[in-house]
């Protein structure tokens, strides 16, 4: 039977791991996220804070994948529905949906709306797959886990430099 932990304990553990990764200590870890039907890996040192998906204010005359603006503790974040950005279905606003604040480290208040968090992942549990030609450079690197599931590796720096991602206007 799996050991149960409280959300507060898990968040404290994850915050400690994020701090350790940001300081360059410890081993390399990845954060697993799900956006629509796709599994993604983000370097723990590249990922930002994870928050429950708040109310998002829509912005007119923007692309369909731009969910809007969210106020997180007094700071405004541009929220992209990552599943829709990838050509998938809109992310349902339920108890599993999360915002991954990815841009702060890189000087941008960007956030990705994702379907759910899949926890910390050990790179040793994955095998490299051939790069995907139909995905931009920020997500072309792929891995397969021991259960046979395909994962894309998100390069946050390259995503934030992508002109399509940064151009939200229609």
DSSP file (Angstrom, degrees, kcal/mol; ACC not computed):
  #  RESIDUE AA STRUCTURE BP1 BP2  ACC     N-H-->O    O-->H-N    N-H-->O    O-->H-N    TCO  KAPPA ALPHA  PHI   PSI    X-CA   Y-CA   Z-CA
    1    1 A X              0   0    0      0, 0.0     2,-0.1     0, 0.0     3,-0.0   0.000 360.0 360.0 360.0 136.5    0.0    0.0    0.0
    2    2 A X        -     0   0    0      1,-0.1     2,-0.3     0, 0.0     0, 0.0  -0.406 360.0-110.9 -70.7 142.7    1.4    3.4   -0.9
    3    3 A X        -     0   0    0     -2,-0.1     2,-0.4     1,-0.0    -1,-0.1  -0.575  31.1-136.6 -73.7 132.0    2.3    5.7    1.9
    4    4 A X        -     0   0    0     -2,-0.3     2,-0.3    -3,-0.0    -1,-0.0  -0.733  23.0-176.9 -92.4 138.0    0.0    8.7    2.2
    5    5 A X        -     0   0    0     -2,-0.4     2,-0.1     3,-0.0     0, 0.0  -0.949  28.3-107.9-129.1 153.5    1.4   12.2    2.8
    6    6 A X     >  -     0   0    0     -2,-0.3     4,-2.5     1,-0.1     5,-0.2  -0.401  26.9-117.1 -76.3 157.6   -0.4   15.4    3.4
    7    7 A X  H  > S+     0   0    0      1,-0.2     4,-2.8     2,-0.2     5,-0.2   0.885 116.7  54.4 -60.3 -39.3   -0.4   18.1    0.7
    8    8 A X  H  > S+     0   0    0      2,-0.2     4,-2.2     1,-0.2    -1,-0.2   0.914 109.0  47.0 -63.0 -43.1    1.5   20.4    3.0
    9    9 A X  H  > S+     0   0    0      2,-0.2     4,-2.5     1,-0.2    -2,-0.2   0.912 113.1  49.2 -64.4 -42.6    4.2   17.8    3.6
   10   10 A X  H  X S+     0   0    0     -4,-2.5     4,-2.9     2,-0.2    -2,-0.2   0.920 111.4  48.9 -63.2 -43.5    4.5   17.2   -0.2
   11   11 A X  H  X S+     0   0    0     -4,-2.8     4,-2.7     2,-0.2    -1,-0.2   0.892 111.8  49.0 -64.2 -39.2    4.7   20.9   -0.9
   12   12 A X  H  X S+     0   0    0     -4,-2.2     4,-2.2     2,-0.2    -1,-0.2   0.917 112.9  47.8 -64.9 -42.6    7.4   21.4    1.7
   13   13 A X  H  X S+     0   0    0     -4,-2.5     4,-2.2     2,-0.2    -2,-0.2   0.929 114.0  46.6 -61.9 -46.3    9.3   18.4    0.3
   14   14 A X  H  X S+     0   0    0     -4,-2.9     4,-2.7     2,-0.2    -2,-0.2   0.896 110.9  51.9 -65.4 -40.6    9.0   19.8   -3.2
   15   15 A X  H  X S+     0   0    0     -4,-2.7     4,-2.4     2,-0.2    -1,-0.2   0.900 110.0  49.8 -62.1 -40.3   10.0   23.3   -2.2
   16   16 A X  H  X S+     0   0    0     -4,-2.2     4,-2.5     2,-0.2    -2,-0.2   0.916 111.7  47.8 -63.5 -43.2   13.1   21.9   -0.5
   17   17 A X  H  X S+     0   0    0     -4,-2.2     4,-2.6     2,-0.2    -2,-0.2   0.890 111.3  50.9 -65.1 -39.7   14.0   19.9   -3.7
   18   18 A X  H  X S+     0   0    0     -4,-2.7     4,-2.5     2,-0.2    -2,-0.2   0.916 111.7  47.6 -63.1 -43.0   13.4   23.0   -5.8
   19   19 A X  H  X S+     0   0    0     -4,-2.4     4,-1.7     2,-0.2    -2,-0.2   0.921 112.4  49.0 -63.9 -44.4   15.7   25.1   -3.6
   20   20 A X  H  <>S+     0   0    0     -4,-2.5     5,-2.4     1,-0.2     4,-0.3   0.916 113.2  47.0 -61.5 -44.0   18.4   22.4   -3.6
   21   21 A X  H ><5S+     0   0    0     -4,-2.6     3,-1.3     1,-0.2    -2,-0.2   0.901 109.8  53.2 -65.3 -40.9   18.2   22.1   -7.4
   22   22 A X  H 3<5S+     0   0    0     -4,-2.5    -1,-0.2     1,-0.3    -2,-0.2   0.816 108.5  50.8 -64.8 -29.8   18.3   25.9   -7.8
   23   23 A X  T 3<5S-     0   0    0     -4,-1.7    -1,-0.3    -5,-0.2    -2,-0.2   0.462 116.9-115.3 -86.2  -1.2   21.5   26.0   -5.7
   24   24 A X  T < 5S+     0   0    0     -3,-1.3     2,-0.2    -4,-0.3    -3,-0.2   0.679  71.5 133.0  78.1  17.4   23.1   23.3   -7.8
   25   25 A X      < +     0   0    0     -5,-2.4    -1,-0.3    -6,-0.2    -2,-0.1  -0.617  49.6  12.2 -97.2 159.4   23.2   20.8   -4.9
   26   26 A X  S    S-     0   0    0     -2,-0.2     3,-0.1    -3,-0.1     2,-0.0  -0.017  99.7 -39.5  73.0-177.5   22.2   17.1   -5.1
   27   27 A X        -     0   0    0      1,-0.1     2,-0.3     0, 0.0    -3,-0.1  -0.265  68.4 -88.3 -79.3 167.6   21.4   15.0   -8.1
   28   28 A X        +     0   0    0     -4,-0.0    95,-0.5    -2,-0.0     2,-0.3  -0.582  49.7 179.8 -75.6 136.0   19.5   16.1  -11.2
   29   29 A X        -     0   0    0     -2,-0.3    15,-2.4    93,-0.1    16,-0.3  -0.960  16.0-146.2-135.4 155.8   15.7   15.6  -11.0
   30   30 A X  E     -AB  43 121A   0     91,-2.6    91,-3.5    -2,-0.3     2,-0.5  -0.893  12.2-133.8-118.7 151.5   12.9   16.3  -13.3
   31   31 A X  E     -AB  42 120A   0     11,-3.0    11,-1.9    -2,-0.3     2,-0.4  -0.920  21.7-142.6-101.9 127.5    9.4   17.4  -12.6
   32   32 A X  E     +AB  41 119A   0     87,-3.4    86,-3.6    -2,-0.5    87,-0.7  -0.778  24.5 173.6 -92.9 132.1    6.7   15.4  -14.4
   33   33 A X  E     -AB  40 117A   0      7,-2.6     7,-3.0    -2,-0.4     2,-0.5  -0.943  23.0-140.4-132.2 156.1    3.6   17.3  -15.7
   34   34 A X  E     -AB  39 116A   0     82,-2.6    81,-1.7    -2,-0.3    82,-1.4  -0.979  15.0-178.4-118.2 129.0    0.7   16.3  -17.9
   35   35 A X  E >   -A   38   0A   0      3,-2.4     3,-2.0    -2,-0.5     2,-0.3  -0.948  67.8 -49.8-124.8 107.8   -0.7   18.7  -20.5
   36   36 A X  T 3  S-     0   0    0     -2,-0.5    47,-0.1     1,-0.3    48,-0.0  -0.523 122.6 -22.0  63.9-124.7   -3.7   17.2  -22.2
   37   37 A X  T 3  S+     0   0    0     -2,-0.3     2,-0.3    46,-0.1    -1,-0.3   0.379 120.1  95.1 -95.8   3.1   -2.6   13.7  -23.4
   38   38 A X  E <   -A   35   0A   0     -3,-2.0    -3,-2.4   113,-0.0     2,-0.4  -0.752  62.7-144.5-103.4 142.8    1.1   14.4  -23.3
   39   39 A X  E     -Ac  34 151A   0    111,-0.5   113,-2.4    -2,-0.3     2,-0.3  -0.869  22.3-169.9-100.0 136.0    3.6   13.8  -20.5
   40   40 A X  E     -Ac  33 152A   0     -7,-3.0    -7,-2.6    -2,-0.4     2,-0.4  -0.937  14.5-149.8-128.8 149.0    6.3   16.4  -20.1
   41   41 A X  E     -Ac  32 153A   0    111,-2.8   113,-3.2    -2,-0.3     2,-0.4  -0.957  12.8-171.7-115.9 136.6    9.6   16.6  -18.1
   42   42 A X  E     -Ac  31 154A   0    -11,-1.9   -11,-3.0    -2,-0.4   113,-0.1  -0.996  32.8-109.0-128.1 131.4   11.0   19.9  -16.8
   43   43 A X  E >>  -A   30   0A   0    111,-0.6     4,-1.8    -2,-0.4     3,-1.1  -0.365  25.6-133.4 -55.1 133.1   14.4   20.3  -15.1
   44   44 A X  T 34 S+     0   0    0    -15,-2.4    -1,-0.2     1,-0.3   -22,-0.1   0.866 107.9  54.5 -59.5 -35.9   13.7   20.9  -11.5
   45   45 A X  T 34 S+     0   0    0    -16,-0.3    -1,-0.3     1,-0.2    -2,-0.1   0.720 112.3  44.6 -70.9 -19.1   16.2   23.8  -11.6
   46   46 A X  T <4 S+     0   0    0     -3,-1.1    -2,-0.2     2,-0.1    -1,-0.2   0.669  96.5  88.4 -95.2 -22.0   14.3   25.3  -14.5
   47   47 A X     <  -     0   0    0     -4,-1.8    55,-0.1    -5,-0.1     2,-0.1  -0.430  62.4-156.1 -78.8 154.1   10.8   24.9  -13.1
   48   48 A X        -     0   0    0      1,-0.3    54,-0.2    -2,-0.1    -1,-0.1  -0.145  42.1 -37.2-107.5-154.6    9.3   27.5  -10.9
   49   49 A X        -     0   0    0     52,-0.4    52,-3.0    -2,-0.1     2,-0.5  -0.338  51.5-140.4 -69.5 149.9    6.6   27.5   -8.3
   50   50 A X  E     +F  100   0B   0     50,-0.2     2,-0.3    -3,-0.1    50,-0.2  -0.962  26.1 175.5-113.8 128.1    3.6   25.3   -8.6
   51   51 A X  E     -F   99   0B   0     48,-2.4    48,-3.0    -2,-0.5     2,-0.1  -0.943  39.6 -94.1-132.2 154.5    0.2   26.7   -7.6
   52   52 A X  E     -F   98   0B   0     -2,-0.3     2,-0.4    46,-0.2    46,-0.2  -0.421  59.9 -94.3 -58.6 138.3   -3.4   25.6   -7.7
   53   53 A X        -     0   0    0     44,-1.5    -1,-0.1    41,-0.2     3,-0.1  -0.429  51.7-161.0 -63.0 115.5   -4.9   27.0  -10.8
   54   54 A X        -     0   0    0     -2,-0.4     2,-0.2     1,-0.2    18,-0.1  -0.188  36.3 -64.4 -86.1-177.2   -6.5   30.3   -9.8
   55   55 A X        -     0   0    0     16,-0.1     2,-0.5    -2,-0.0    16,-0.5  -0.533  55.1-151.0 -65.2 132.9   -9.2   32.4  -11.5
   56   56 A X        -     0   0    0     -2,-0.2     2,-0.6    14,-0.1    14,-0.2  -0.943   5.7-137.7-114.4 128.4   -7.8   33.6  -14.8
   57   57 A X  B     -G   69   0B   0     12,-2.9    12,-2.6    -2,-0.5    -2,-0.0  -0.751  25.0-128.2 -86.6 120.8   -8.9   36.8  -16.4
   58   58 A X        -     0   0    0     -2,-0.6     2,-0.5    10,-0.2    10,-0.2  -0.255  14.2-146.0 -65.3 154.3   -9.4   36.4  -20.2
   59   59 A X    >   -     0   0    0      7,-0.3     3,-0.5     8,-0.1     7,-0.1  -0.989  17.3-127.0-124.9 122.5   -7.8   38.9  -22.5
   60   60 A X  T 3  S+     0   0    0     -2,-0.5     3,-0.1     1,-0.2     8,-0.0  -0.254  85.8  25.4 -68.4 157.6   -9.6   39.8  -25.8
   61   61 A X  T 3  S+     0   0    0      1,-0.2   109,-1.5   108,-0.1     2,-0.3   0.831  92.9 124.0  61.0  37.6   -7.9   39.5  -29.2
   62   62 A X  B <   -K  169   0C   0     -3,-0.5   107,-0.2   107,-0.2    -1,-0.2  -0.809  69.5 -84.2-120.2 165.8   -5.4   36.8  -28.1
   63   63 A X    >   -     0   0    0    105,-3.0     3,-1.6    -2,-0.3    -1,-0.1  -0.253  42.8-109.4 -65.2 155.7   -4.7   33.4  -29.5
   64   64 A X  T 3  S+     0   0    0      1,-0.3    -1,-0.1    20,-0.1    21,-0.1   0.793 116.6  56.6 -59.5 -29.4   -7.0   30.5  -28.3
   65   65 A X  T 3  S+     0   0    0     19,-0.2    16,-2.9    20,-0.1     2,-1.0   0.617  82.4  93.9 -80.6 -11.4   -4.2   29.0  -26.2
   66   66 A X  E <   - H   0  80B   0     -3,-1.6    -7,-0.3    14,-0.2    14,-0.2  -0.723  57.0-171.5 -83.5 106.3   -3.6   32.2  -24.2
   67   67 A X  E     -     0   0B   0     12,-1.4     2,-0.3    -2,-1.0    13,-0.2   0.805  39.2-114.3 -70.6 -30.5   -5.8   31.5  -21.2
   68   68 A X  E     - H   0  79B   0     11,-1.4    11,-3.3   -10,-0.2     2,-0.4  -0.961  44.1 -34.1 136.1-153.3   -5.3   35.0  -19.8
   69   69 A X  E     -GH  57  78B   0    -12,-2.6   -12,-2.9    -2,-0.3     2,-0.4  -0.917  45.6-165.2-116.2 135.5   -3.8   36.8  -16.8
   70   70 A X  E     - H   0  77B   0      7,-2.2     7,-2.5    -2,-0.4     2,-0.7  -0.954  16.3-137.6-121.6 141.8   -3.6   35.4  -13.2
   71   71 A X  E     - H   0  76B   0    -16,-0.5     2,-0.6    -2,-0.4     5,-0.2  -0.876  22.2-177.6 -97.9 111.7   -2.8   37.3  -10.0
   72   72 A X  E >  S- H   0  75B   0      3,-3.0     3,-1.7    -2,-0.7    -2,-0.0  -0.921  73.5 -34.1-113.3 105.5   -0.5   35.3   -7.9
   73   73 A X  T 3  S-     0   0    0     -2,-0.6    -1,-0.1     1,-0.3     3,-0.1   0.874 125.8 -43.5  49.4  45.5    0.2   37.0   -4.6
   74   74 A X  T 3  S+     0   0    0      1,-0.2     2,-0.4     0, 0.0    -1,-0.3   0.407 118.0 107.5  86.8  -2.1    0.1   40.5   -6.2
   75   75 A X  E <   -H   72   0B   0     -3,-1.7    -3,-3.0     2,-0.0     2,-0.4  -0.917  64.7-132.7-110.1 135.9    2.1   39.6   -9.3
   76   76 A X  E     -H   71   0B   0     -2,-0.4     2,-0.4    -5,-0.2    -5,-0.2  -0.714  22.0-167.4 -89.5 134.8    0.5   39.2  -12.7
   77   77 A X  E     -H   70   0B   0     -7,-2.5    -7,-2.2    -2,-0.4     2,-0.6  -0.965  22.9-128.3-123.2 137.0    1.3   36.2  -14.8
   78   78 A X  E     -Hi  69 110B   0     31,-2.9    33,-2.7    -2,-0.4     2,-0.5  -0.755  32.5-150.1 -80.7 119.2    0.6   35.5  -18.5
   79   79 A X  E     -Hi  68 111B   0    -11,-3.3   -11,-1.4    -2,-0.6   -12,-1.4  -0.833  13.5-169.2-104.4 123.1   -1.1   32.1  -18.5
   80   80 A X  E     -Hi  66 112B   0     31,-2.7    33,-3.1    -2,-0.5     2,-1.2  -0.935  24.6-133.3-107.8 127.2   -0.8   29.7  -21.5
   81   81 A X  E  >  - i   0 113B   0    -16,-2.9     4,-2.5    -2,-0.5     5,-0.2  -0.706  23.5-161.0 -75.5 102.5   -3.0   26.6  -21.6
   82   82 A X  H  > S+     0   0    0     31,-1.5     4,-1.6    -2,-1.2     6,-0.2   0.819  84.1  54.6 -63.2 -33.6   -0.1   24.3  -22.6
   83   83 A X  H  4>S+     0   0    0     30,-0.6     5,-3.3     2,-0.2    -1,-0.2   0.943 111.7  43.5 -64.5 -47.1   -2.3   21.6  -23.9
   84   84 A X  H >45S+     0   0    0      3,-0.2     3,-1.8     1,-0.2    -2,-0.2   0.896 110.0  56.9 -65.6 -39.8   -4.1   24.0  -26.4
   85   85 A X  H 3<5S+     0   0    0     -4,-2.5    -1,-0.2     1,-0.3    -2,-0.2   0.861 107.8  49.1 -57.4 -35.4   -0.7   25.5  -27.3
   86   86 A X  T 3<5S-     0   0    0     -4,-1.6    -1,-0.3    -5,-0.2    -2,-0.2   0.400 128.9 -99.1 -85.0   2.0    0.4   22.0  -28.3
   87   87 A X  T < 5S+     0   0    0     -3,-1.8    -3,-0.2     1,-0.2    -2,-0.1   0.603  85.5 120.0  92.2  12.4   -2.8   21.5  -30.3
   88   88 A X      < -     0   0    0     -5,-3.3    -1,-0.2    -6,-0.2     2,-0.1  -0.132  69.3 -66.3 -96.4-166.1   -4.7   19.5  -27.7
   89   89 A X        -     0   0    0      1,-0.1    -1,-0.2    -3,-0.1    -3,-0.1  -0.455  62.3 -86.3 -81.6 155.0   -7.9   20.0  -25.8
   90   90 A X        -     0   0    0     -7,-0.1     2,-0.4    -2,-0.1    -1,-0.1  -0.300  47.2-107.1 -60.3 144.8   -8.4   22.8  -23.3
   91   91 A X        -     0   0    0     22,-0.1     2,-0.1    -3,-0.1    -1,-0.1  -0.601  34.6-123.1 -73.7 124.3   -7.3   22.0  -19.8
   92   92 A X        -     0   0    0     -2,-0.4     2,-1.5     1,-0.1     5,-0.2  -0.448  16.0-125.8 -68.7 140.9  -10.3   21.5  -17.5
   93   93 A X        +     0   0    0     -2,-0.1     2,-0.2     3,-0.1    -1,-0.1  -0.674  63.3 127.4 -88.7  86.6  -10.4   23.8  -14.5
   94   94 A X  S >  S-     0   0    0     -2,-1.5     3,-0.6    21,-0.1   -41,-0.2  -0.583  78.3 -77.0-127.8-170.1  -10.6   21.2  -11.8
   95   95 A X  T 3  S+     0   0    0      1,-0.2   -42,-0.1    -2,-0.2    -2,-0.1   0.687 126.3  53.7 -69.7 -17.2   -8.8   20.2   -8.6
   96   96 A X  T 3  S+     0   0    0     20,-0.1    21,-0.3   -44,-0.1    -1,-0.2   0.735  82.9 104.9 -87.0 -23.8   -5.9   18.6  -10.5
   97   97 A X    <   -     0   0    0     -3,-0.6   -44,-1.5    -5,-0.2     2,-0.3  -0.291  49.8-179.1 -62.9 139.4   -5.1   21.7  -12.7
   98   98 A X  E     -FJ  52 114B   0     16,-2.0    16,-2.7   -46,-0.2     2,-0.5  -0.941  27.4-130.1-137.0 157.4   -2.0   23.6  -11.8
   99   99 A X  E     -FJ  51 113B   0    -48,-3.0   -48,-2.4    -2,-0.3     2,-0.7  -0.951  16.0-157.4-105.9 128.6   -0.1   26.6  -12.8
  100  100 A X  E     -FJ  50 112B   0     12,-2.5    12,-2.3    -2,-0.5     2,-1.3  -0.929  11.4-146.7-104.7 110.9    3.6   26.1  -13.3
  101  101 A X  E     + J   0 111B   0    -52,-3.0   -52,-0.4    -2,-0.7    10,-0.2  -0.637  34.1 160.3 -81.8  94.8    5.3   29.5  -13.0
  102  102 A X        +     0   0    0     -2,-1.3     4,-0.2     8,-0.8     3,-0.2   0.689  54.5  59.0 -94.3 -20.7    8.1   28.9  -15.4
  103  103 A X  S > >S+     0   0    0      7,-1.8     5,-2.6     1,-0.2     3,-1.1   0.649  75.3  86.5 -92.0 -14.1    9.4   32.4  -16.4
  104  104 A X  G > 5S+     0   0    0      6,-0.3     3,-1.6     1,-0.3    -1,-0.2   0.893  90.2  51.4 -56.7 -45.0   10.5   34.0  -13.2
  105  105 A X  G 3 5S+     0   0    0      1,-0.3    -1,-0.3    -3,-0.2    -2,-0.1   0.786 114.7  45.3 -60.9 -27.2   14.0   32.6  -13.3
  106  106 A X  G < 5S-     0   0    0     -3,-1.1    -1,-0.3     2,-0.3    -2,-0.2   0.203 124.1 -99.1-105.0  13.7   14.3   33.9  -16.8
  107  107 A X  T < 5S+     0   0    0     -3,-1.6     2,-0.4     1,-0.2    -3,-0.2   0.774  89.2 107.4  79.5  27.1   12.9   37.4  -16.2
  108  108 A X      < -     0   0    0     -5,-2.6     2,-1.5     2,-0.1    -2,-0.3  -1.000  66.6-137.3-138.8 136.8    9.4   36.7  -17.5
  109  109 A X        +     0   0    0     -2,-0.4   -31,-2.9    -6,-0.1     2,-0.4  -0.500  53.2 146.6 -90.9  66.8    6.1   36.3  -15.6
  110  110 A X  E     -i   78   0B   0     -2,-1.5    -7,-1.8   -33,-0.2    -8,-0.8  -0.819  25.3-173.5-104.9 143.0    4.9   33.3  -17.7
  111  111 A X  E     -iJ  79 101B   0    -33,-2.7   -31,-2.7    -2,-0.4     2,-0.5  -0.990  15.4-143.0-136.0 144.9    2.9   30.5  -16.4
  112  112 A X  E     -iJ  80 100B   0    -12,-2.3   -12,-2.5    -2,-0.4     2,-0.6  -0.933  11.5-144.0-108.5 125.7    1.8   27.2  -18.0
  113  113 A X  E     -iJ  81  99B   0    -33,-3.1   -31,-1.5    -2,-0.5   -30,-0.6  -0.798  30.3-179.8 -85.1 121.3   -1.7   25.8  -17.2
  114  114 A X  E     - J   0  98B   0    -16,-2.7   -16,-2.0    -2,-0.6   -79,-0.2  -0.857  37.6-122.6-125.5 159.0   -1.3   22.0  -17.0
  115  115 A X  S    S-     0   0    0    -81,-1.7     2,-0.3    -2,-0.3   -80,-0.2   0.872  83.9 -27.0 -68.0 -39.5   -3.7   19.2  -16.4
  116  116 A X  E     -B   34   0A   0    -82,-1.4   -82,-2.6   -19,-0.1     2,-0.4  -0.984  57.6-104.9-169.3 160.6   -1.8   17.7  -13.4
  117  117 A X  E     -B   33   0A   0    -21,-0.3   -84,-0.3    -2,-0.3     3,-0.1  -0.798  21.0-167.1 -92.0 137.9    1.5   17.3  -11.7
  118  118 A X  E     -     0   0A   0    -86,-3.6   -85,-0.2    -2,-0.4    -1,-0.1   0.299  40.5-119.6-110.1   7.0    3.0   13.9  -12.0
  119  119 A X  E     -B   32   0A   0    -87,-0.7   -87,-3.4     2,-0.1    -1,-0.3  -0.205  47.9 -29.6  90.5-178.2    5.7   14.3   -9.3
  120  120 A X  E     -B   31   0A   0    -89,-0.2     2,-0.4    -3,-0.1   -89,-0.2  -0.544  57.8-159.0 -79.3 141.2    9.5   14.2   -9.3
  121  121 A X  E     -B   30   0A   0    -91,-3.5   -91,-2.6    -2,-0.2     2,-0.6  -0.957  13.7-134.0-126.0 141.0   11.2   11.9  -11.8
  122  122 A X    >   -     0   0    0     -2,-0.4     3,-2.4   -93,-0.2   -93,-0.1  -0.828  13.0-142.1 -93.0 122.7   14.7   10.4  -11.7
  123  123 A X  G >  S+     0   0    0     -2,-0.6     3,-1.6   -95,-0.5    -1,-0.1   0.762  98.8  68.6 -55.6 -25.1   16.5   10.8  -15.1
  124  124 A X  G 3  S+     0   0    0      1,-0.3    -1,-0.3     3,-0.0    -2,-0.0   0.664  89.7  64.1 -68.9 -14.2   18.0    7.3  -14.6
  125  125 A X  G <  S+     0   0    0     -3,-2.4    21,-0.7     2,-0.0     2,-0.3   0.324  95.8  74.7 -89.2   7.7   14.5    5.8  -15.0
  126  126 A X  E <   -D  145   0A   0     -3,-1.6     2,-0.4    19,-0.2    19,-0.2  -0.913  63.2-150.5-126.3 148.7   14.3    7.1  -18.7
  127  127 A X  E     -D  144   0A   0     17,-2.5    17,-2.4    -2,-0.3     2,-0.1  -0.942  32.4-108.4-114.9 139.4   15.8    6.0  -22.0
  128  128 A X  E     -D  143   0A   0     -2,-0.4     2,-0.3    15,-0.2    15,-0.3  -0.408  33.1-162.3 -68.1 137.2   16.5    8.5  -24.8
  129  129 A X  E     -D  142   0A   0     13,-2.5    13,-0.6    -2,-0.1     3,-0.1  -0.765  35.7 -80.9-111.0 160.5   14.2    8.3  -27.8
  130  130 A X        -     0   0    0     -2,-0.3    -1,-0.1     1,-0.1    13,-0.0  -0.340  59.8 -94.6 -59.3 145.1   14.8    9.8  -31.2
  131  131 A X        -     0   0    0      1,-0.1     2,-0.6    10,-0.1    10,-0.2  -0.241  37.9-114.2 -61.3 149.1   14.0   13.5  -31.4
  132  132 A X    >   -     0   0    0      8,-2.2     3,-1.0     1,-0.1     7,-0.1  -0.777  18.7-160.5 -89.9 121.1   10.5   14.4  -32.6
  133  133 A X  T 3  S+     0   0    0     -2,-0.6    -1,-0.1     1,-0.2     7,-0.1   0.702  88.4  58.9 -74.0 -18.3   10.6   16.3  -36.0
  134  134 A X  T 3  S+     0   0    0      6,-0.1     2,-0.4     2,-0.1    -1,-0.2   0.336  94.8  74.5 -94.1   8.3    7.1   17.7  -35.5
  135  135 A X  S <  S-     0   0    0     -3,-1.0     5,-0.1     5,-0.1   -49,-0.0  -0.961  87.7-109.8-119.5 136.9    7.9   19.5  -32.2
  136  136 A X    >>  -     0   0    0     -2,-0.4     3,-2.4     1,-0.1     4,-0.7  -0.082  42.9 -92.7 -57.1 166.3    9.9   22.8  -32.0
  137  137 A X  T 34 S+     0   0    0      1,-0.3     3,-0.5     2,-0.2     4,-0.4   0.776 121.6  68.1 -54.4 -30.4   13.4   22.6  -30.4
  138  138 A X  T 34 S+     0   0    0      1,-0.2    17,-2.9    20,-0.2    -1,-0.3   0.635 119.3  18.4 -68.9 -11.5   12.0   23.5  -27.0
  139  139 A X  T <4 S+     0   0    0     -3,-2.4    14,-0.2    15,-0.2    -1,-0.2   0.271  91.7 103.9-139.8  13.2   10.2   20.1  -26.8
  140  140 A X     <  +     0   0    0     -4,-0.7    -8,-2.2    -3,-0.5     2,-0.3   0.758  57.8  93.0 -74.0 -25.0   11.9   17.8  -29.4
  141  141 A X        -     0   0    0     12,-0.4    12,-2.9    -4,-0.4     2,-0.3  -0.535  61.0-172.8 -72.9 131.1   13.9   15.8  -26.9
  142  142 A X  E     -DE 129 152A   0    -13,-0.6   -13,-2.5    -2,-0.3     2,-0.3  -0.906  13.8-172.3-129.2 154.3   12.0   12.7  -25.9
  143  143 A X  E     -DE 128 151A   0      8,-2.8     8,-3.0    -2,-0.3     2,-0.4  -0.932  15.2-141.7-137.0 160.3   12.4    9.9  -23.4
  144  144 A X  E     -DE 127 150A   0    -17,-2.4   -17,-2.5    -2,-0.3     6,-0.2  -0.996  19.8-141.6-124.1 131.9   10.6    6.6  -22.6
  145  145 A X  E >   -D  126   0A   0      4,-2.3     3,-1.9    -2,-0.4   -19,-0.2  -0.252  34.6 -93.7 -84.4 178.0   10.1    5.5  -19.1
  146  146 A X  T 3  S+     0   0    0    -21,-0.7    -1,-0.1     1,-0.3   -20,-0.1   0.689 125.6  56.7 -67.7 -18.4   10.3    1.9  -17.8
  147  147 A X  T 3  S-     0   0    0      2,-0.1    -1,-0.3     0, 0.0    -2,-0.0   0.442 121.2-106.8 -90.3  -0.4    6.6    1.4  -18.2
  148  148 A X  S <  S+     0   0    0     -3,-1.9     2,-0.2     1,-0.3    -2,-0.1   0.494  70.3 144.9  91.5   4.1    6.9    2.3  -21.9
  149  149 A X        -     0   0    0      1,-0.1    -4,-2.3    -5,-0.0     2,-0.3  -0.549  47.2-126.1 -79.5 141.4    5.3    5.8  -21.7
  150  150 A X  E     - E   0 144A   0     -2,-0.2  -111,-0.5    -6,-0.2     2,-0.4  -0.693  27.2-172.6 -88.0 137.0    6.6    8.6  -23.9
  151  151 A X  E     -cE  39 143A   0     -8,-3.0    -8,-2.8    -2,-0.3     2,-0.4  -0.983  14.7-145.0-130.1 140.3    7.7   11.8  -22.3
  152  152 A X  E     -cE  40 142A   0   -113,-2.4  -111,-2.8    -2,-0.4     2,-0.6  -0.822  17.9-133.0 -99.1 145.3    8.8   15.1  -23.9
  153  153 A X  E     -c   41   0A   0    -12,-2.9     2,-0.5    -2,-0.4   -12,-0.4  -0.890  18.8-144.9-100.5 119.8   11.5   17.2  -22.3
  154  154 A X  E     -c   42   0A   0   -113,-3.2     2,-0.9    -2,-0.6  -111,-0.6  -0.740   5.5-157.3 -89.1 123.0   10.6   20.9  -22.0
  155  155 A X     >  -     0   0    0    -17,-2.9     4,-2.4    -2,-0.5     5,-0.2  -0.866   7.5-168.9 -96.1 102.4   13.4   23.4  -22.4
  156  156 A X  H  > S+     0   0    0     -2,-0.9     4,-2.7     1,-0.2     5,-0.2   0.901  83.6  53.9 -60.9 -43.8   11.9   26.4  -20.6
  157  157 A X  H  > S+     0   0    0      1,-0.2     4,-0.8     2,-0.2    -1,-0.2   0.920 112.4  43.8 -58.5 -45.1   14.6   28.8  -21.8
  158  158 A X  H  > S+     0   0    0      2,-0.2     4,-0.6     1,-0.2     3,-0.2   0.865 111.8  53.8 -70.1 -35.7   13.9   27.8  -25.5
  159  159 A X  H >< S+     0   0    0     -4,-2.4     3,-1.1     1,-0.2     6,-0.2   0.929 108.0  49.7 -62.5 -44.3   10.2   28.0  -25.0
  160  160 A X  H 3< S+     0   0    0     -4,-2.7    -1,-0.2     1,-0.3    -2,-0.2   0.701 111.6  49.8 -69.0 -18.2   10.4   31.5  -23.6
  161  161 A X  H 3< S+     0   0    0     -4,-0.8     2,-0.3    -3,-0.2    -1,-0.3   0.525  84.6 111.6 -93.6  -7.8   12.5   32.5  -26.6
  162  162 A X    <X  -     0   0    0     -3,-1.1     4,-2.0    -4,-0.6     5,-0.2  -0.521  62.3-147.6 -71.4 125.8   10.1   31.0  -29.1
  163  163 A X  H  > S+     0   0    0     -2,-0.3     4,-1.2     1,-0.2    -1,-0.2   0.853  97.0  53.8 -63.4 -36.3    8.4   33.7  -31.2
  164  164 A X  H  4 S+     0   0    0      1,-0.2    -1,-0.2     2,-0.2     3,-0.2   0.907 109.8  47.5 -66.0 -41.2    5.2   31.8  -31.5
  165  165 A X  H  4 S+     0   0    0      1,-0.2    -2,-0.2    -6,-0.2    -1,-0.2   0.883 114.8  45.8 -65.9 -39.3    4.9   31.4  -27.7
  166  166 A X  H  < S+     0   0    0     -4,-2.0     2,-1.1     1,-0.1    -1,-0.2   0.647  96.5  79.0 -82.0 -14.2    5.6   35.0  -27.0
  167  167 A X     <  +     0   0    0     -4,-1.2    -1,-0.1    -3,-0.2  -104,-0.0  -0.754  50.3 161.5 -97.3  91.6    3.2   36.3  -29.7
  168  168 A X        +     0   0    0     -2,-1.1  -105,-3.0  -106,-0.1  -102,-0.2   0.622  40.7 100.4 -87.7 -13.3   -0.2   36.1  -28.0
  169  169 A X  B      K   62   0C   0   -107,-0.2  -107,-0.2     1,-0.1  -108,-0.1  -0.400 360.0 360.0 -77.0 149.3   -2.0   38.5  -30.3
  170  170 A X              0   0    0   -109,-1.5  -108,-0.1    -2,-0.1    -1,-0.1   0.458 360.0 360.0 -85.9 360.0   -4.3   37.3  -33.1
